[in-house]
Amino acid sequence: MREKPVTSRRRLLGGALAAGGAVAAGGAGFGIAQATGSTSSSGTTKGKAAATADETDPDQVSFFGAHQAGISTPAQDRLAFAAFTITSTDAQAVQVMLGTWAAAAEQMTKGLPIGPVDTTPSAPPIDTGEADGLGAANLTVTVGFGPSFFDDRFGLATFRPAALADLPKLPGDGSLDPDRGGGDLCVQACADDPTVAFHVIRNFARLARGTAVMKWSQLGFGRTSSTSTEQQTERNLMGFKDGTRNIKAQSTADLDDYVWVGGETDQDWMKGGSYLVARRISMLIESWDTDYLTDQENVFGRYKTSGAPLGGKNEFDPPDLAAKDGQGHPVIPLNAHIRLAAPETNNGQKILRRGYSYTDGIDATTGLLDAGLFFIAYQKDPRRQFVPIQTRLGQQDNLNEYIRHTGSALFAVPPGLAAPGDWWGRTLFA
C-alpha cells in the first residue's frame, strides 16, 4: 500500500503565498514536488515515482532546456490548448501562479501527479487523478504571453517586444469570433495520450483560481505537420498531406534563421524564445466532399494520394513553380495553396507549423460539421513571417472557398526554463 504523504493542499501553496517575488514561485515549486510523494520523509525515492520519472524513459521529454519543449519537439498525436485571462491586479499573485504552474508542469512531464489524490478524505485531492498510471506520454507544456499581458496592470509595458504587435486585420478575418481568440496567457499541452494533455489544462485552471480564468480552449487530434524527419507527413481533414515542407527539428540552421529569437530582438528576455500564432480554421467539409478530385488537387497543388507536387513523382520533390503544361499553363496553378505558401513566393520566409485537426460537433447555425484545422505556427517575428504569408493566402488562395478563419491569437513564448525553481517570466518581474 502506498505511503500517504503528509503534505496538505494548504502546505502545497502556503510557502508560495507567504513569500514574495521569485521566492514565492520557488516555494510553490517546492511544495508541489513534496506533495507528489516522490520522496519519503527520509529522502528515499519510492518505487513508482522512481520508475515513472526515470530520465531515460523513452516517452519522457525533458522539461528544461534553452528553448521550451513543444516547439521543435517531434509533434505528438494530441493537443490541449487554452488561453487565460488574468483577473488579479496583484503582480505577486501572478508570479506565484506562474511558479506553481512551472513546478506542476515539471511533475506532469515526468508522468507524475502534481500532488496526492488520497491524503485527506475531507479535502479535495491536490491532483485530479485522471492521468494516474498513464505515464509521461511524451508530454510537453509550452507557455506564452499575449499582447494584453503587457498593459499597465503589472508594470511590464516597457518589456513588450515590438514583434508582439497586435495582428492586423487580415483578408478572411470577417468570420473571427472574439470569444475564440486573444488572451493574456496561453498553455499548449501536447502528448501521445489525450487524457495526459487535458490533465495539464485542467490542473492549470485549478491552480490559477483567484488569479486567472480560462478564456477559450481547443482540443486537437491527428497532428497535421511533422516537425521531425523521422515522422511521416500526416493528412488534414481534407485528405491531403499537410506540412510536407515544414521546418524540421534536425535543421538547426532553419530553426536559428526562422524560429528562435536572436540578437534582432529589442527585448533580451525573449532571446531563445519564439512567437506563436494560433488560428482556428473551420473547413466546409460537406462542400469540399462534393468537389471532383482534379479540382481538389489544383486547389492544393499536390496529388491527393502521393502528396507529390503537381508534375512531380514523390512527396518531397521540390515544387516546380515554373513548369508549364502543353498549353502553356502553369502545372501548379497560380492560386494553388503550395505556390502561395512557398518560401520562393514569400521572400524566402518560413514558419514552423504545428497544427492539429479538430472537431467540435455540429455548428448550431448551419447544421454542418464544425471541424477543421487548429493552426499553430512558430516564428521569430510574425510581422515579417506570418502576416505577409497569410495576407497573400487570404487574397489569392483557392482554398478560401472551403475554409473560414474563426479564431486568432498571438503569444510571445519565452525561452526554456533552466532548472527547478525557474518559471516563465521570472526575468520580467525581476
ZAZALUM-566501 format. One record per residue (C-alpha): x, y, z. Coordinates in nm, 4 decimals. Example, Ala and Ser with C-alpha at 12.3 -4.5 7.8 and 13.67 -1.06 7.14 Angstrom:
BEGIN
@east:1.2300, north:-0.4500, up:0.7800
@east:1.3670, north:-0.1060, up:0.7140
//
This chain:
BEGIN
@east:0.0000, north:0.0000, up:0.0000
@east:0.1349, north:0.3425, up:-0.0946
@east:0.2517, north:0.5616, up:0.1916
@east:0.0368, north:0.8711, up:0.2209
@east:0.2392, north:1.1950, up:0.2139
@east:0.1665, north:1.4358, up:0.4930
@east:0.1697, north:1.7406, up:0.2674
@east:-0.1691, north:1.9113, up:0.2573
@east:-0.3075, north:2.1448, up:-0.0076
@east:-0.2561, north:2.4290, up:0.2378
@east:0.1112, north:2.3377, up:0.2681
@east:0.1358, north:2.2952, up:-0.1091
@east:0.0632, north:2.6613, up:-0.1756
@east:0.1388, north:2.8065, up:0.1648
@east:0.5068, north:2.8669, up:0.1062
@east:0.4321, north:3.0402, up:-0.2211
@east:0.1593, north:3.2646, up:-0.0897
@east:0.3567, north:3.3705, up:0.2155
@east:0.6699, north:3.4709, up:0.0258
@east:0.7286, north:3.7383, up:-0.2344
@east:0.8555, north:3.7559, up:-0.5930
@east:1.0749, north:3.4756, up:-0.7190
@east:1.0960, north:3.3236, up:-0.3728
@east:0.7178, north:3.2852, up:-0.3791
@east:0.7282, north:3.0885, up:-0.7008
@east:1.0119, north:2.8758, up:-0.5714
@east:0.8099, north:2.7993, up:-0.2605
@east:0.5187, north:2.6788, up:-0.4715
@east:0.7508, north:2.4609, up:-0.6733
@east:0.8961, north:2.3039, up:-0.3612
@east:0.5504, north:2.2430, up:-0.2225
@east:0.4338, north:2.0647, up:-0.5354
@east:0.7451, north:1.8479, up:-0.5510
@east:0.6979, north:1.7486, up:-0.1890
@east:0.3263, north:1.6884, up:-0.2334
@east:0.3750, north:1.4306, up:-0.5081
@east:0.5135, north:1.1859, up:-0.2583
@east:0.8044, north:1.1197, up:-0.4932
@east:1.0299, north:1.1137, up:-0.1891
@east:0.9580, north:0.9835, up:0.1561
@east:1.0271, north:1.1718, up:0.4767
@east:1.3658, north:1.0007, up:0.4947
@east:1.4539, north:1.1251, up:0.1458
@east:1.4442, north:0.7853, up:-0.0255
@east:1.2679, north:0.7603, up:-0.3600
@east:0.9662, north:0.5386, up:-0.3777
@east:0.9375, north:0.2776, up:-0.6483
@east:0.6532, north:0.4123, up:-0.8626
@east:0.7865, north:0.7653, up:-0.8734
@east:1.1394, north:0.6482, up:-0.9488
@east:1.0216, north:0.4332, up:-1.2372
@east:0.7936, north:0.6977, up:-1.3884
@east:1.0359, north:0.9869, up:-1.3536
@east:1.3350, north:0.7975, up:-1.4938
@east:1.5323, north:1.0391, up:-1.7121
@east:1.5938, north:0.7527, up:-1.9596
@east:1.2196, north:0.6997, up:-2.0104
@east:1.1746, north:0.6953, up:-2.3909
@east:0.8296, north:0.8512, up:-2.3506
@east:0.9541, north:1.1482, up:-2.1478
@east:1.0579, north:1.4841, up:-2.2953
@east:1.2925, north:1.6975, up:-2.0864
@east:1.1126, north:1.9944, up:-1.9334
@east:1.4266, north:2.2093, up:-1.9038
@east:1.6447, north:2.3489, up:-2.1787
@east:1.7460, north:2.6535, up:-2.3809
@east:1.4095, north:2.6509, up:-2.5611
@east:1.0674, north:2.5456, up:-2.4406
@east:0.9720, north:2.1930, up:-2.5392
@east:0.6692, north:2.1634, up:-2.7654
@east:0.8054, north:2.3802, up:-3.0463
@east:1.0679, north:2.1836, up:-3.2392
@east:0.9897, north:1.8699, up:-3.0380
@east:0.8617, north:1.5892, up:-3.2660
@east:0.4883, north:1.6598, up:-3.2859
@east:0.2787, north:1.4359, up:-3.0631
@east:-0.0631, north:1.2920, up:-3.1532
@east:-0.2848, north:1.5069, up:-2.9286
@east:-0.3247, north:1.8711, up:-2.8292
@east:-0.4953, north:2.0553, up:-2.5452
@east:-0.4639, north:2.4330, up:-2.5854
@east:-0.6041, north:2.7072, up:-2.3639
@east:-0.5828, north:3.0836, up:-2.3296
@east:-0.6260, north:3.2523, up:-1.9920
@east:-0.7358, north:3.5973, up:-1.8782
@east:-0.5645, north:3.7272, up:-1.5643
@east:-0.8277, north:3.8542, up:-1.3230
@east:-0.5952, north:3.9714, up:-1.0447
@east:-0.4121, north:4.3035, up:-1.0430
@east:-0.1589, north:4.1730, up:-0.7905
@east:0.1744, north:4.1111, up:-0.9646
@east:0.2889, north:3.8843, up:-0.6826
@east:-0.0177, north:3.6627, up:-0.7271
@east:0.0668, north:3.6272, up:-1.0957
@east:0.4243, north:3.5296, up:-1.0095
@east:0.3005, north:3.2699, up:-0.7620
@east:0.0679, north:3.1249, up:-1.0250
@east:0.3401, north:3.1040, up:-1.2892
@east:0.5791, north:2.9448, up:-1.0422
@east:0.3150, north:2.6957, up:-0.9357
@east:0.2397, north:2.6143, up:-1.2997
@east:0.6080, north:2.5555, up:-1.3732
@east:0.6515, north:2.3220, up:-1.0780
@east:0.3341, north:2.1340, up:-1.1717
@east:0.4410, north:2.1068, up:-1.5359
@east:0.7773, north:1.9630, up:-1.4344
@east:0.5980, north:1.6895, up:-1.2417
@east:0.3477, north:1.6113, up:-1.5161
@east:0.6120, north:1.5870, up:-1.7903
@east:0.7738, north:1.3166, up:-1.5763
@east:0.4465, north:1.1255, up:-1.5651
@east:0.3941, north:1.2197, up:-1.2001
@east:0.0861, north:1.3766, up:-1.0360
@east:0.1181, north:1.7295, up:-0.9009
@east:0.0153, north:1.6051, up:-0.5570
@east:-0.1552, north:1.3147, up:-0.3806
@east:-0.5108, north:1.2186, up:-0.4617
@east:-0.5758, north:1.0130, up:-0.1456
@east:-0.4349, north:1.2035, up:0.1512
@east:-0.7243, north:1.3769, up:0.3282
@east:-1.0779, north:1.2400, up:0.2779
@east:-1.2288, north:1.5657, up:0.3998
@east:-1.0387, north:1.7861, up:0.1490
@east:-1.0199, north:1.7949, up:-0.2318
@east:-0.7267, north:1.5985, up:-0.3758
@east:-0.4341, north:1.8109, up:-0.4950
@east:-0.4162, north:1.6259, up:-0.8274
@east:-0.7357, north:1.5496, up:-1.0188
@east:-0.6184, north:1.1935, up:-1.0806
@east:-0.7442, north:1.1198, up:-1.4323
@east:-0.3909, north:1.0761, up:-1.5734
@east:-0.2706, north:0.8483, up:-1.2927
@east:-0.0931, north:0.5449, up:-1.4399
@east:-0.0773, north:0.6790, up:-1.7965
@east:0.2896, north:0.7783, up:-1.7811
@east:0.4528, north:1.0805, up:-1.9429
@east:0.3252, north:1.0047, up:-2.2974
@east:0.5864, north:1.2469, up:-2.4389
@east:0.4038, north:1.5373, up:-2.2751
@east:0.5300, north:1.8884, up:-2.3421
@east:0.3951, north:2.2051, up:-2.1792
@east:0.4568, north:2.5368, up:-2.3573
@east:0.3547, north:2.8742, up:-2.2105
@east:0.3310, north:3.2150, up:-2.3767
@east:0.2311, north:3.5761, up:-2.3045
@east:-0.0264, north:3.7653, up:-2.5114
@east:-0.0013, north:4.1361, up:-2.6043
@east:-0.2514, north:4.2232, up:-2.3288
@east:-0.0174, north:4.0777, up:-2.0653
@east:0.1962, north:4.3898, up:-2.1130
@east:-0.0680, north:4.6506, up:-2.0351
@east:-0.0446, north:4.8741, up:-1.7271
@east:-0.1595, north:4.6153, up:-1.4670
@east:0.1808, north:4.4752, up:-1.3721
@east:0.4267, north:4.7465, up:-1.4790
@east:0.5529, north:4.5439, up:-1.7753
@east:0.4626, north:4.7756, up:-2.0647
@east:0.8241, north:4.8607, up:-2.1428
@east:0.9048, north:4.4910, up:-2.1792
@east:0.6563, north:4.4258, up:-2.4597
@east:0.8544, north:4.3209, up:-2.7691
@east:0.7946, north:4.5074, up:-3.0925
@east:0.7328, north:4.1710, up:-3.2601
@east:0.4342, north:4.1193, up:-3.0268
@east:0.2363, north:4.3900, up:-3.2039
@east:-0.1316, north:4.3019, up:-3.2375
@east:-0.2001, north:4.1165, up:-3.5597
@east:-0.3548, north:4.3475, up:-3.8202
@east:-0.6900, north:4.2672, up:-3.9741
@east:-0.6110, north:4.0124, up:-4.2417
@east:-0.8032, north:3.9067, up:-4.5518
@east:-1.0612, north:3.6498, up:-4.4470
@east:-1.0854, north:3.7736, up:-4.0881
@east:-1.4538, north:3.8610, up:-4.1234
@east:-1.5617, north:3.5387, up:-3.9521
@east:-1.3380, north:3.5695, up:-3.6459
@east:-1.5129, north:3.5070, up:-3.3151
@east:-1.3678, north:3.7295, up:-3.0368
@east:-1.4544, north:3.4569, up:-2.7867
@east:-1.2161, north:3.2210, up:-2.9648
@east:-0.9096, north:3.4451, up:-2.9654
@east:-0.6716, north:3.6602, up:-2.7652
@east:-0.5726, north:3.6040, up:-2.4056
@east:-0.3148, north:3.7181, up:-2.1501
@east:-0.1524, north:3.3751, up:-2.1339
@east:-0.1577, north:3.0571, up:-2.3380
@east:-0.0809, north:2.6975, up:-2.2470
@east:-0.0094, north:2.4393, up:-2.5162
@east:-0.0048, north:2.0809, up:-2.3907
@east:0.0905, north:1.8129, up:-2.6442
@east:0.1081, north:1.4411, up:-2.5691
@east:0.0545, north:1.0996, up:-2.7231
@east:-0.2409, north:1.0450, up:-2.4892
@east:-0.5410, north:1.2823, up:-2.4887
@east:-0.6015, north:1.2471, up:-2.1149
@east:-0.2412, north:1.3379, up:-2.0330
@east:-0.2702, north:1.6559, up:-2.2398
@east:-0.6109, north:1.7513, up:-2.0949
@east:-0.4785, north:1.6856, up:-1.7428
@east:-0.2422, north:1.9838, up:-1.7828
@east:-0.5122, north:2.2332, up:-1.8776
@east:-0.7492, north:2.1094, up:-1.6080
@east:-0.4924, north:2.1353, up:-1.3304
@east:-0.3508, north:2.4669, up:-1.4503
@east:-0.7047, north:2.6082, up:-1.4375
@east:-0.7454, north:2.4812, up:-1.0809
@east:-0.4093, north:2.6231, up:-0.9716
@east:-0.4985, north:2.9595, up:-1.1302
@east:-0.8202, north:3.0096, up:-0.9315
@east:-0.8369, north:3.3579, up:-0.7878
@east:-0.5684, north:3.4816, up:-1.0285
@east:-0.6744, north:3.3814, up:-1.3800
@east:-0.9637, north:3.2160, up:-1.5633
@east:-0.9772, north:3.0274, up:-1.8891
@east:-1.0870, north:3.2458, up:-2.1825
@east:-1.1100, north:2.9770, up:-2.4515
@east:-0.9706, north:2.6348, up:-2.5261
@east:-0.9290, north:2.3876, up:-2.8085
@east:-0.8669, north:2.0138, up:-2.8199
@east:-0.6862, north:1.8715, up:-3.1212
@east:-0.6245, north:1.5263, up:-3.2623
@east:-0.4198, north:1.3966, up:-3.5530
@east:-0.1163, north:1.6212, up:-3.5952
@east:-0.1187, north:1.7840, up:-3.9384
@east:0.2502, north:1.8698, up:-3.9638
@east:0.5622, north:1.6691, up:-3.8991
@east:0.8393, north:1.8513, up:-3.7134
@east:1.0985, north:1.5749, up:-3.7495
@east:1.2484, north:1.3927, up:-4.0469
@east:1.1684, north:1.0715, up:-3.8598
@east:0.7932, north:1.1352, up:-3.8832
@east:0.5702, north:1.0739, up:-4.1817
@east:0.3574, north:1.3620, up:-4.3053
@east:0.0004, north:1.3236, up:-4.1814
@east:-0.3151, north:1.4324, up:-4.3595
@east:-0.5605, north:1.7083, up:-4.2763
@east:-0.9368, north:1.6560, up:-4.2747
@east:-0.9486, north:1.7349, up:-4.6473
@east:-0.7420, north:1.4214, up:-4.7046
@east:-0.4219, north:1.5938, up:-4.8196
@east:-0.0771, north:1.5635, up:-4.6671
@east:-0.0141, north:1.8795, up:-4.4695
@east:0.3155, north:2.0492, up:-4.3939
@east:0.5417, north:1.8493, up:-4.6268
@east:0.7931, north:2.1354, up:-4.6491
@east:0.7725, north:2.2222, up:-4.2797
@east:1.0835, north:2.3167, up:-4.0805
@east:1.2238, north:2.0063, up:-3.9137
@east:1.3970, north:1.9730, up:-3.5769
@east:1.7074, north:1.8375, up:-3.7492
@east:1.7509, north:2.1625, up:-3.9448
@east:1.9213, north:2.3753, up:-3.6811
@east:2.0026, north:2.6413, up:-3.9406
@east:1.6332, north:2.6883, up:-4.0271
@east:1.5409, north:2.6974, up:-3.6578
@east:1.8008, north:2.9676, up:-3.5940
@east:1.7031, north:3.1658, up:-3.9034
@east:1.3246, north:3.1473, up:-3.8751
@east:1.2093, north:3.0222, up:-3.5329
@east:1.4340, north:3.1133, up:-3.2389
@east:1.4502, north:3.4796, up:-3.1414
@east:1.8081, north:3.6072, up:-3.1517
@east:2.0030, north:3.9305, up:-3.1463
@east:1.7498, north:4.1065, up:-3.3665
@east:1.5041, north:4.1420, up:-3.0760
@east:1.4516, north:4.4618, up:-2.8818
@east:1.3908, north:4.2604, up:-2.5612
@east:1.6742, north:4.0477, up:-2.4217
@east:1.4327, north:3.8336, up:-2.2172
@east:1.2927, north:3.6880, up:-2.5422
@east:1.6249, north:3.5567, up:-2.6760
@east:1.5875, north:3.1854, up:-2.7303
@east:1.2099, north:3.2174, up:-2.7399
@east:0.9655, north:3.2287, up:-3.0306
@east:0.6287, north:3.3746, up:-3.1294
@east:0.3169, north:3.1580, up:-3.1530
@east:0.0295, north:3.2363, up:-3.3875
@east:-0.2847, north:3.0273, up:-3.3414
@east:-0.5692, north:3.0257, up:-3.5933
@east:-0.8855, north:2.8184, up:-3.5694
@east:-0.9754, north:2.7368, up:-3.9299
@east:-1.3162, north:2.5843, up:-3.9943
@east:-1.3350, north:2.3616, up:-4.3023
@east:-1.6537, north:2.3480, up:-4.5110
@east:-1.6169, north:1.9736, up:-4.5332
@east:-1.9556, north:1.8999, up:-4.6882
@east:-1.8828, north:2.1369, up:-4.9805
@east:-1.5291, north:2.0019, up:-5.0183
@east:-1.6568, north:1.6465, up:-5.0369
@east:-1.8671, north:1.7300, up:-5.3466
@east:-1.5689, north:1.8700, up:-5.5417
@east:-1.4055, north:1.6496, up:-5.8034
@east:-1.0557, north:1.5137, up:-5.7499
@east:-0.8728, north:1.7187, up:-6.0133
@east:-1.0078, north:2.0430, up:-5.8714
@east:-0.9131, north:1.9376, up:-5.5174
@east:-0.5584, north:1.8695, up:-5.6381
@east:-0.5421, north:2.2036, up:-5.8205
@east:-0.6552, north:2.3826, up:-5.5027
@east:-0.3640, north:2.2407, up:-5.3049
@east:-0.1141, north:2.1979, up:-5.5878
@east:-0.0434, north:1.8368, up:-5.4870
@east:-0.1635, north:1.4922, up:-5.5807
@east:-0.4024, north:1.3666, up:-5.3150
@east:-0.2698, north:1.0131, up:-5.2757
@east:0.1100, north:1.0515, up:-5.3016
@east:0.1377, north:1.4091, up:-5.1756
@east:0.3766, north:1.4884, up:-5.4609
@east:0.3579, north:1.8394, up:-5.6079
@east:0.1715, north:1.8530, up:-5.9379
@east:0.4163, north:1.7493, up:-6.2075
@east:0.6317, north:1.5615, up:-5.9561
@east:0.6531, north:1.1954, up:-5.8570
@east:0.7361, north:1.1894, up:-5.4861
@east:0.6052, north:1.3811, up:-5.1855
@east:0.9326, north:1.5565, up:-5.1126
@east:1.0100, north:1.6613, up:-5.4707
@east:1.0566, north:2.0414, up:-5.4752
@east:0.7575, north:2.2080, up:-5.6429
@east:0.8492, north:2.3289, up:-5.9912
@east:0.6718, north:2.6629, up:-5.9869
@east:0.7950, north:2.7494, up:-6.3377
@east:0.6693, north:2.4312, up:-6.5095
@east:0.4110, north:2.4741, up:-6.7875
@east:0.1803, north:2.2195, up:-6.9469
@east:0.1324, north:2.1609, up:-7.3189
@east:-0.1000, north:2.4608, up:-7.3471
@east:0.1446, north:2.6915, up:-7.1698
@east:-0.0500, north:2.6972, up:-6.8420
@east:0.1299, north:2.6609, up:-6.5066
@east:0.1336, north:2.2976, up:-6.3934
@east:0.0869, north:2.4241, up:-6.0395
@east:-0.1958, north:2.6808, up:-6.0671
@east:-0.1189, north:3.0423, up:-5.9785
@east:-0.3711, north:3.0294, up:-5.6923
@east:-0.2674, north:2.6882, up:-5.5586
@east:-0.2042, north:2.6754, up:-5.1857
@east:0.1506, north:2.5385, up:-5.2054
@east:0.2558, north:2.8074, up:-5.4539
@east:0.1281, north:3.0936, up:-5.2389
@east:0.2691, north:2.9468, up:-4.9151
@east:0.6090, north:2.8563, up:-5.0626
@east:0.9231, north:3.0353, up:-4.9397
@east:1.0009, north:3.1082, up:-5.3062
@east:0.6987, north:3.3390, up:-5.3263
@east:0.7414, north:3.4887, up:-4.9777
@east:1.0900, north:3.6397, up:-4.9933
@east:1.2372, north:3.3158, up:-4.8598
@east:1.0426, north:3.3310, up:-4.5327
@east:0.9418, north:3.0123, up:-4.3497
@east:0.7419, north:2.9279, up:-4.0400
@east:0.7354, north:2.6164, up:-3.8226
@east:0.3870, north:2.4661, up:-3.8397
@east:0.2477, north:2.2581, up:-3.5529
@east:-0.1228, north:2.2239, up:-3.6257
@east:-0.3899, north:1.9694, up:-3.5299
@east:-0.7247, north:1.8616, up:-3.6681
@east:-1.0273, north:1.9317, up:-3.4511
@east:-1.3970, north:1.8524, up:-3.4430
@east:-1.6464, north:2.0241, up:-3.2134
@east:-1.9686, north:1.8535, up:-3.3140
@east:-2.2289, north:2.0351, up:-3.5231
@east:-2.2431, north:2.4064, up:-3.5997
@east:-2.5658, north:2.5221, up:-3.4388
@east:-2.6241, north:2.7835, up:-3.7100
@east:-2.5607, north:2.5777, up:-4.0232
@east:-2.6254, north:2.2245, up:-3.9018
@east:-2.2974, north:2.1213, up:-4.0652
@east:-1.9903, north:1.9632, up:-3.9097
@east:-1.7836, north:2.2039, up:-3.7006
@east:-1.4418, north:2.0653, up:-3.7888
@east:-1.1169, north:2.1820, up:-3.9354
@east:-0.7603, north:2.2769, up:-3.8540
@east:-0.6274, north:2.4358, up:-3.5373
@east:-0.3281, north:2.6011, up:-3.6992
@east:-0.0269, north:2.6768, up:-3.4802
@east:0.2865, north:2.8387, up:-3.6191
@east:0.6125, north:2.9434, up:-3.4542
@east:0.8457, north:3.2121, up:-3.5893
@east:1.0899, north:3.4771, up:-3.4734
@east:0.8803, north:3.7730, up:-3.5973
@east:0.5140, north:3.7396, up:-3.7030
@east:0.5202, north:4.0819, up:-3.8715
@east:0.7784, north:3.9591, up:-4.1225
@east:0.6664, north:3.5978, up:-4.1477
@east:0.3058, north:3.5056, up:-4.0683
@east:0.1410, north:3.8371, up:-4.1604
@east:0.2709, north:3.8680, up:-4.5203
@east:0.2250, north:3.4962, up:-4.5873
@east:-0.1324, north:3.4951, up:-4.4577
@east:-0.2099, north:3.8188, up:-4.6426
@east:-0.1097, north:3.6572, up:-4.9705
@east:-0.3056, north:3.3409, up:-4.8907
@east:-0.6117, north:3.5367, up:-4.7783
@east:-0.6189, north:3.7368, up:-5.1014
@east:-0.5416, north:3.4708, up:-5.3613
@east:-0.5663, north:3.1144, up:-5.2264
@east:-0.8321, north:2.8988, up:-5.3970
@east:-0.8605, north:2.7125, up:-5.0656
@east:-1.0506, north:3.0123, up:-4.9255
@east:-1.3660, north:2.8796, up:-5.0939
@east:-1.3659, north:2.5920, up:-4.8456
@east:-1.2390, north:2.7433, up:-4.5193
@east:-1.3281, north:3.0141, up:-4.2669
@east:-1.0946, north:3.1598, up:-4.0036
@east:-1.2940, north:3.1617, up:-3.6796
@east:-1.0280, north:3.2267, up:-3.4124
@east:-0.6959, north:3.4086, up:-3.3867
@east:-0.4333, north:3.4707, up:-3.1197
@east:-0.0703, north:3.5743, up:-3.0825
@east:0.1677, north:3.4982, up:-2.7955
@east:0.5324, north:3.5586, up:-2.7080
@east:0.6812, north:3.2265, up:-2.5966
@east:0.9853, north:3.2934, up:-2.3760
@east:1.2942, north:3.0691, up:-2.3756
@east:1.3096, north:2.7460, up:-2.1832
@east:1.3493, north:2.7127, up:-1.8085
@east:1.6957, north:2.6416, up:-1.6717
@east:1.6329, north:2.4322, up:-1.3599
@east:1.3767, north:2.3512, up:-1.0892
@east:1.2544, north:2.6727, up:-0.9273
@east:1.2689, north:2.8665, up:-1.2541
@east:0.9438, north:2.9845, up:-1.4125
@east:0.8165, north:3.1634, up:-1.7186
@east:0.8541, north:3.5421, up:-1.6905
@east:1.0897, north:3.5358, up:-1.3912
@east:1.3327, north:3.7775, up:-1.5596
@east:1.0432, north:4.0096, up:-1.6471
@east:0.9276, north:4.0522, up:-1.2893
@east:1.2818, north:4.0659, up:-1.1573
//
